[in-house]
């Protein structure tokens, strides 16, 4: 059975801190790993990592895929209160459906 | 990025009635659409996968006769919750996958539909 595990489940940091969120997976026929940010509504896309693109960066956010360790990290530097959200990791396997982890709830305090 | 819409965004219905939720890809043709359900403080759980013109594939534990999915065109899929019960109250999110101008075959989420069954 495919499995996606995120850690920690929740995290509270101060503005300006750097955070690292973790995602590990066990899936057959891995295609890609995706990170999403979810605030009040549906998830918004952050990154997609595949065998041919194992590191992505956008502003203060970056993500790395470790295919050997079957894991990924999402880094957020210089956190802001607007970064407070649930961060979801999902793995796309055969059939293209996404298998989501439980998410990491991040709270950035002023 | 590509746009996926859902309608309605919020619906309240009485127990025993049926509710239809629409998912549309607005600027690309969605070869595959997915329906997810999210209960409070839980992650998204895949309910079913639908390809245009064929029957949906349901995940284990999802009743196909209760959650009717129709993917009649490359831009529209509908989820009908039949004989809804309070335990069906949830956040239903669709996603669409297809080739778009910028990113081939990425998956885009709709804004979700909050269903409350009283």
Interface residues (C-beta under 8 A of the other chain):
Chain A: X34 X36 X41 X42 X43 X44 X45 X48 X88 X90 X92 X95 X96 X97 X98 X99 X100 X101 X102 X103
Chain B: X1 X32 X34 X36 X42 X43 X44 X45 X46 X49 X57 X93 X95 X97 X106 X107 X108 X109 X110 X111 X112
